[in-house]
Amino acid sequence: MFDSVQTLIRKGNEGRDRRDWGAAQKAYDKALRRKPRLAHIWVQYGHVLKEAGLVAEGLAAYRRSDDLLPDQADTHLQIGRALGMLGQPELALDHFERSITLAGSPCDAEGERRNLLRQRPSLRIRPPGFPERLRFVNLGTTGTCNASCVHCPTGKAETAHSPRGTMPMAIFQAIIDGIAEHDLPVTDQIAFGLFGDALVDPLVVQRAEYLRQHLPNVRLSINTNGASFNAAKHAALFGLADTIALHCESLEPTTYNYLMHPLRLERVQPKFEQILEIFPGKVNVSVPISRRNRDEAPAIRAWFMERGAANVTFDALSSRCSDDLTLFNSLALAPEPIRCPPVIMDDLIVDCDGYVLVCCQDFKRVEGIGSFADSSFAEVISGAQRQAMRKLLAENRHEALATCSKCFGDIRGRFVPA
């Protein structure tokens, strides 16, 4: 007879309490294989793995809990402790600080932070103009997308000047090497896929391998609509990527075929099934909500979750800084001006030719702030253009920017399903 999940959890707890890490690990592992969305058990699993000397595996378990139940003070405390044990003090410090912010009152993370800074007093010292961290790194590893969604500028006349090639490996390596050599924390994730589909890139697996070699503890997301998925080629990403970020706007054929032209649902939906099977618990589905698919949202969530998706999020539709808002306004629910704070300058957005942008919505590439094709990592990341842009945003001068002044979108909390 099989033990129930609750019985397995009880056995795991008992093994943990008597410090029998092997027994606890075995019980928790079995429980999580049956119910992989138990965020609190992933934390306990992380504890026993760490105590058993499997610190990297423990870190992965804590990160899994954070995926399922984000912004928990204790989870970030545990992530910070594991990173410290793995010799990643910068990343550990960021998670301790995040834990302190989330806790909102005296907590263990404050002591951990003090101890770390006492041991490494120069931890925060950076060259002039250098950021203390990067939040998101979005790399356009290819400029080619196999879709031209009706509300997206990709594949249309307004972006005809944009490059459609593959990011040179030398530029990609310079970015990854720069982050590693400068010990620059990436507090959220690195994503492959900006204006193109990451799985169209013939080098996607090699890039993921290179990133893992040089930044083993940074989260990696592969952004795709799934149409180019090839199981034989892409299954290797399971051990390299933390997330497959899957873009889907409908599961009703007429709606999908309209919104995600020229893709067709009858060809892509079987790929969804394959991805969900090969990447269990790693698929996060993104559904931009519009007037065409809003009523379908519960059915979309149910379909993906029943097949093992880690999460389904409904995202607010954005105008993507388009000049002509006619189509966008016909699809959007109740758009308002979007005005990002200066913290977005802690993001690194790079197109396939190495051109660095302020915003991932700048499909026409009008607000460039450097290029890895002709500048070093340090020159790009601490350059005068980036500092000037941060100052403009801090002064709320968004209307002076060609992108920001044309940026509109629905507000998630008000108009988009939770």
C-alpha positions as CSV (number, residue, x, y, z in Angstrom):
1,M,0.0,0.0,0.0
2,F,1.1,3.5,-0.8
3,D,1.4,6.0,2.1
4,S,-0.8,9.1,1.7
5,V,0.8,12.4,1.1
6,Q,0.0,13.5,4.7
7,T,1.6,10.4,6.0
8,L,4.7,11.0,4.0
9,I,4.9,14.6,5.3
10,R,4.5,13.3,8.8
11,K,7.4,10.9,8.3
12,G,9.4,13.7,6.8
13,N,8.8,15.9,9.8
14,E,9.6,13.1,12.2
15,G,12.9,12.4,10.4
16,R,13.7,16.1,10.4
17,D,13.1,16.4,14.1
18,R,15.3,13.5,15.0
19,R,17.9,14.8,12.5
20,D,17.7,11.7,10.3
21,W,18.2,13.7,7.1
22,G,18.1,10.7,4.8
23,A,14.8,9.5,6.0
24,A,13.3,13.0,6.0
25,Q,14.6,13.6,2.4
26,K,13.1,10.4,1.1
27,A,9.7,11.1,2.7
28,Y,9.5,14.7,1.5
29,D,10.7,13.7,-2.0
30,K,7.9,11.2,-2.3
31,A,5.3,13.7,-1.0
32,L,6.4,16.4,-3.4
33,R,6.4,14.0,-6.4
34,R,2.7,13.5,-5.8
35,K,1.8,17.1,-4.8
36,P,4.5,19.4,-6.3
37,R,2.7,22.6,-5.4
38,L,3.1,22.3,-1.6
39,A,5.3,25.4,-1.1
40,H,5.8,24.9,2.7
41,I,7.0,21.4,2.2
42,W,9.6,22.6,-0.4
43,V,11.0,24.7,2.4
44,Q,11.2,21.8,4.7
45,Y,12.7,19.7,1.9
46,G,15.3,22.5,1.4
47,H,16.2,22.3,5.1
48,V,16.9,18.6,5.2
49,L,18.9,18.7,1.9
50,K,21.0,21.5,3.2
51,E,21.6,19.7,6.5
52,A,22.6,16.6,4.6
53,G,25.3,18.6,2.8
54,L,23.4,19.1,-0.4
55,V,23.3,22.8,-0.2
56,A,22.8,23.5,-4.0
57,E,19.9,21.1,-4.0
58,G,18.5,22.8,-0.9
59,L,18.7,26.2,-2.6
60,A,16.8,24.8,-5.6
61,A,14.1,23.6,-3.2
62,Y,13.8,27.0,-1.5
63,R,13.6,28.7,-4.9
64,R,10.8,26.2,-5.9
65,S,8.9,27.3,-2.8
66,D,9.4,30.9,-3.8
67,D,8.0,30.2,-7.3
68,L,4.9,28.7,-5.8
69,L,4.4,31.2,-3.0
70,P,6.4,34.4,-3.7
71,D,7.4,37.1,-1.3
72,Q,7.6,35.1,1.9
73,A,10.2,36.6,4.4
74,D,11.3,33.2,5.7
75,T,11.8,31.8,2.2
76,H,14.2,34.6,1.3
77,L,16.0,34.2,4.6
78,Q,16.6,30.5,3.8
79,I,17.7,31.3,0.2
80,G,20.1,33.9,1.6
81,R,21.6,31.4,4.1
82,A,22.1,28.8,1.3
83,L,23.7,31.3,-1.0
84,G,26.1,32.3,1.8
85,M,27.1,28.7,2.2
86,L,27.7,28.4,-1.5
87,G,30.0,31.4,-1.5
88,Q,27.6,33.9,-3.1
89,P,27.6,36.7,-0.5
90,E,26.2,39.4,-2.8
91,L,23.2,37.4,-3.7
92,A,22.8,36.3,0.0
93,L,22.8,39.9,1.1
94,D,20.1,40.8,-1.4
95,H,17.8,38.0,-0.1
96,F,18.5,39.0,3.5
97,E,17.4,42.6,2.7
98,R,14.4,41.3,0.8
99,S,13.4,39.2,3.8
100,I,13.8,42.2,6.1
101,T,11.5,44.3,3.8
102,L,8.9,41.6,3.7
103,A,9.0,40.9,7.4
104,G,8.3,44.5,8.3
105,S,9.5,43.9,11.9
106,P,12.6,42.6,13.7
107,C,13.6,39.3,12.2
108,D,16.5,36.8,11.8
109,A,17.5,38.2,8.5
110,E,18.7,41.4,10.2
111,G,21.2,39.4,12.2
112,E,22.3,37.5,9.1
113,R,22.8,40.8,7.2
114,R,24.9,42.3,10.0
115,N,27.1,39.2,10.3
116,L,27.7,39.2,6.5
117,L,28.6,42.8,6.3
118,R,30.9,42.4,9.4
119,Q,32.7,39.6,7.6
120,R,32.7,41.4,4.2
121,P,32.8,45.2,4.9
122,S,33.6,46.0,1.3
123,L,30.7,44.0,-0.1
124,R,28.8,46.9,-1.4
125,I,31.7,48.9,-2.8
126,R,31.4,49.3,-6.6
127,P,33.2,51.4,-9.3
128,P,31.7,54.8,-9.9
129,G,28.3,54.6,-11.6
130,F,28.1,50.8,-11.1
131,P,24.7,49.5,-10.0
132,E,24.6,47.4,-6.8
133,R,22.5,44.8,-8.5
134,L,20.6,43.8,-11.6
135,R,16.9,42.9,-11.2
136,F,16.0,41.3,-14.5
137,V,18.3,40.5,-17.4
138,N,16.4,40.1,-20.7
139,L,18.5,38.9,-23.6
140,G,17.2,38.9,-27.1
141,T,19.1,35.7,-28.1
142,T,17.3,35.9,-31.4
143,G,15.4,38.7,-33.1
144,T,13.2,36.2,-35.0
145,C,9.7,35.3,-33.8
146,N,7.5,32.7,-35.5
147,A,4.4,34.7,-34.5
148,S,3.3,38.3,-35.3
149,C,0.5,38.6,-32.7
150,V,-2.1,41.0,-33.8
151,H,-1.3,43.5,-31.0
152,C,2.5,43.1,-31.2
153,P,4.8,45.2,-33.5
154,T,7.0,42.2,-34.3
155,G,6.9,41.2,-37.9
156,K,5.2,44.4,-39.0
157,A,6.3,47.5,-41.0
158,E,7.0,49.6,-37.9
159,T,9.8,47.1,-36.8
160,A,11.1,46.3,-40.3
161,H,14.4,48.1,-39.4
162,S,15.0,45.8,-36.4
163,P,17.6,43.0,-36.7
164,R,16.2,39.5,-37.1
165,G,19.4,37.5,-36.6
166,T,20.8,35.4,-33.7
167,M,22.8,37.1,-31.0
168,P,26.6,36.4,-31.6
169,M,27.9,34.1,-29.1
170,A,30.8,36.5,-28.3
171,I,28.3,39.2,-27.3
172,F,26.3,36.7,-25.2
173,Q,29.4,35.5,-23.4
174,A,30.6,39.0,-22.8
175,I,27.4,39.8,-21.0
176,I,27.4,36.6,-18.9
177,D,31.2,37.0,-18.2
178,G,30.7,40.6,-17.2
179,I,28.0,39.7,-14.6
180,A,30.1,36.9,-13.2
181,E,33.5,38.8,-13.1
182,H,32.0,41.9,-11.4
183,D,30.1,39.6,-8.9
184,L,26.9,41.5,-9.8
185,P,23.8,39.9,-8.2
186,V,20.9,39.2,-10.5
187,T,18.1,39.2,-7.9
188,D,15.2,38.0,-10.1
189,Q,16.2,36.1,-13.3
190,I,17.9,36.1,-16.7
191,A,15.4,35.5,-19.5
192,F,16.2,34.3,-23.0
193,G,13.7,35.9,-25.5
194,L,13.0,39.6,-25.9
195,F,11.4,40.4,-29.3
196,G,12.0,36.9,-30.7
197,D,11.1,33.5,-29.5
198,A,13.9,31.9,-27.5
199,L,13.3,28.4,-28.9
200,V,13.9,29.7,-32.5
201,D,17.5,30.3,-31.4
202,P,19.6,27.4,-32.6
203,L,22.1,28.0,-29.8
204,V,19.6,28.1,-26.9
205,V,20.9,24.9,-25.2
206,Q,24.5,26.0,-25.6
207,R,23.7,29.4,-24.1
208,A,21.9,27.8,-21.2
209,E,24.9,25.5,-20.6
210,Y,27.3,28.5,-20.6
211,L,25.1,30.5,-18.2
212,R,25.0,27.6,-15.8
213,Q,28.7,27.2,-15.9
214,H,29.4,30.8,-15.1
215,L,26.3,31.8,-13.1
216,P,25.2,28.6,-11.5
217,N,22.8,30.1,-9.0
218,V,21.0,32.7,-11.2
219,R,17.5,31.8,-12.3
220,L,17.0,31.2,-16.0
221,S,13.7,31.6,-17.9
222,I,13.1,30.5,-21.5
223,N,10.5,32.7,-23.1
224,T,8.5,31.0,-25.9
225,N,5.1,30.5,-27.5
226,G,5.9,26.8,-27.8
227,A,5.5,26.6,-31.6
228,S,9.2,25.9,-32.2
229,F,9.5,23.3,-29.5
230,N,11.4,20.2,-30.5
231,A,11.5,17.6,-27.9
232,A,14.7,15.9,-29.1
233,K,16.5,19.3,-29.2
234,H,15.1,21.1,-26.3
235,A,14.5,18.5,-23.6
236,A,18.1,19.2,-22.5
237,L,16.9,22.5,-21.1
238,F,15.1,20.7,-18.2
239,G,18.3,20.5,-16.2
240,L,19.4,24.0,-17.2
241,A,16.3,26.3,-17.0
242,D,14.3,27.1,-13.9
243,T,11.3,28.2,-15.9
244,I,9.7,27.7,-19.3
245,A,7.7,30.9,-19.7
246,L,4.9,29.9,-22.2
247,H,2.9,32.6,-24.0
248,C,-0.6,31.6,-24.9
249,E,-3.5,33.9,-25.6
250,S,-6.4,31.5,-26.0
251,L,-7.4,27.8,-26.3
252,E,-10.3,28.6,-28.6
253,P,-9.1,28.1,-32.2
254,T,-10.7,31.2,-33.8
255,T,-9.5,33.5,-31.0
256,Y,-6.0,32.0,-30.8
257,N,-5.5,32.1,-34.6
258,Y,-6.6,35.7,-34.7
259,L,-4.5,36.9,-31.7
260,M,-1.4,34.9,-32.4
261,H,-1.3,35.0,-36.2
262,P,0.1,33.2,-38.2
263,L,0.3,30.4,-35.6
264,R,-2.6,28.0,-35.5
265,L,-3.9,26.3,-32.4
266,E,-4.2,22.9,-33.9
267,R,-0.5,22.8,-34.6
268,V,0.7,24.5,-31.4
269,Q,-1.5,22.9,-28.8
270,P,0.2,19.4,-29.1
271,K,3.5,21.2,-28.4
272,F,2.0,22.6,-25.2
273,E,1.2,19.0,-24.1
274,Q,4.8,18.0,-24.9
275,I,6.3,20.9,-23.0
276,L,4.1,20.2,-19.9
277,E,5.2,16.6,-19.9
278,I,8.9,17.2,-20.4
279,F,9.1,20.1,-17.9
280,P,6.9,19.1,-15.0
281,G,6.5,21.9,-12.5
282,K,8.6,24.3,-14.5
283,V,6.1,25.8,-16.9
284,N,4.7,29.2,-16.1
285,V,2.0,30.2,-18.6
286,S,1.5,33.9,-19.4
287,V,-1.9,35.0,-20.8
288,P,-2.3,38.6,-21.9
289,I,-5.9,39.5,-21.2
290,S,-8.0,41.3,-23.8
291,R,-11.6,41.8,-24.7
292,R,-11.2,38.7,-27.0
293,N,-10.2,36.2,-24.4
294,R,-11.2,37.6,-21.0
295,D,-14.2,35.3,-20.6
296,E,-12.0,32.3,-21.4
297,A,-9.5,32.9,-18.6
298,P,-10.8,30.3,-16.1
299,A,-10.9,27.6,-18.7
300,I,-7.3,28.4,-19.9
301,R,-6.1,28.2,-16.3
302,A,-7.9,25.0,-15.6
303,W,-6.5,23.3,-18.8
304,F,-2.9,24.1,-18.1
305,M,-3.0,23.5,-14.4
306,E,-4.6,20.1,-14.9
307,R,-1.6,19.2,-17.1
308,G,1.0,20.1,-14.5
309,A,1.8,23.8,-15.2
310,A,3.5,25.5,-12.2
311,N,1.4,28.6,-12.6
312,V,-0.9,30.5,-15.0
313,T,-0.8,34.3,-14.8
314,F,-3.1,36.7,-16.5
315,D,-1.1,39.7,-17.7
316,A,-2.3,43.2,-18.5
317,L,-2.3,44.2,-22.1
318,S,0.3,46.8,-23.1
319,S,0.4,49.2,-26.1
320,R,4.1,48.4,-26.5
321,C,4.7,52.0,-27.3
322,S,2.9,51.9,-30.6
323,D,2.2,55.1,-32.5
324,D,-1.3,53.9,-33.7
325,L,-3.4,52.8,-30.7
326,T,-6.5,52.0,-32.7
327,L,-6.2,48.2,-32.5
328,F,-4.8,48.3,-29.0
329,N,-7.7,50.3,-27.7
330,S,-10.2,47.9,-29.4
331,L,-8.6,45.0,-27.4
332,A,-7.7,46.7,-24.1
333,L,-10.1,46.7,-21.2
334,A,-9.5,50.2,-19.7
335,P,-5.9,51.4,-20.5
336,E,-4.1,54.1,-18.5
337,P,-0.6,55.7,-19.0
338,I,2.2,53.5,-17.7
339,R,5.0,55.4,-16.0
340,C,7.8,53.2,-14.7
341,P,9.9,54.2,-11.7
342,P,13.7,54.6,-12.0
343,V,14.3,51.2,-10.5
344,I,13.8,49.8,-14.1
345,M,17.3,51.0,-14.7
346,D,18.4,48.1,-12.6
347,D,17.3,45.9,-15.4
348,L,19.4,45.0,-18.4
349,I,17.6,44.7,-21.7
350,V,19.7,43.6,-24.7
351,D,18.6,43.0,-28.3
352,C,20.1,40.3,-30.5
353,D,22.8,42.6,-32.0
354,G,24.0,43.7,-28.5
355,Y,22.0,47.0,-28.6
356,V,20.9,47.9,-25.0
357,L,17.5,49.4,-24.4
358,V,15.7,51.1,-21.5
359,C,12.6,49.0,-21.8
360,C,11.4,45.6,-23.1
361,Q,8.4,47.4,-24.7
362,D,10.7,49.4,-27.0
363,F,10.1,47.2,-30.1
364,K,11.2,50.1,-32.4
365,R,14.5,50.5,-30.5
366,V,14.2,54.3,-30.1
367,E,15.7,54.6,-26.6
368,G,19.1,53.0,-26.8
369,I,21.6,53.4,-23.9
370,G,24.6,51.6,-25.2
371,S,25.8,48.5,-27.1
372,F,27.8,45.5,-26.3
373,A,28.9,45.3,-29.9
374,D,31.4,48.2,-29.4
375,S,31.6,48.7,-25.6
376,S,32.8,46.7,-22.6
377,F,30.4,45.4,-19.9
378,A,31.5,48.0,-17.4
379,E,31.1,50.8,-19.9
380,V,27.6,49.8,-20.8
381,I,26.4,49.0,-17.2
382,S,27.7,52.2,-15.7
383,G,27.6,54.5,-18.7
384,A,26.4,58.1,-18.8
385,Q,23.4,57.2,-21.0
386,R,22.0,54.8,-18.3
387,Q,22.6,57.4,-15.5
388,A,20.9,60.2,-17.5
389,M,17.9,57.9,-18.1
390,R,17.7,57.1,-14.4
391,K,17.7,60.8,-13.6
392,L,14.9,61.5,-16.1
393,L,12.7,58.8,-14.7
394,A,13.4,59.9,-11.1
395,E,12.2,63.4,-12.1
396,N,9.0,62.0,-13.6
397,R,9.9,63.4,-17.0
398,H,8.3,60.4,-18.9
399,E,6.7,62.7,-21.4
400,A,10.2,63.7,-22.7
401,L,10.8,60.1,-23.8
402,A,9.6,58.7,-27.1
403,T,8.8,55.4,-25.5
404,C,7.3,56.3,-22.1
405,S,5.1,59.0,-23.6
406,K,3.4,56.4,-25.7
407,C,3.2,53.6,-23.2
408,F,-0.3,52.6,-22.1
409,G,-1.8,49.5,-20.5
410,D,-4.5,47.9,-18.4
411,I,-3.9,47.9,-14.7
412,R,-3.6,44.3,-13.5
413,G,-5.1,44.6,-10.1
414,R,-8.1,46.5,-11.4
415,F,-9.0,45.0,-14.7
416,V,-7.2,41.7,-15.1
417,P,-8.3,38.4,-13.4
418,A,-6.1,37.3,-10.5
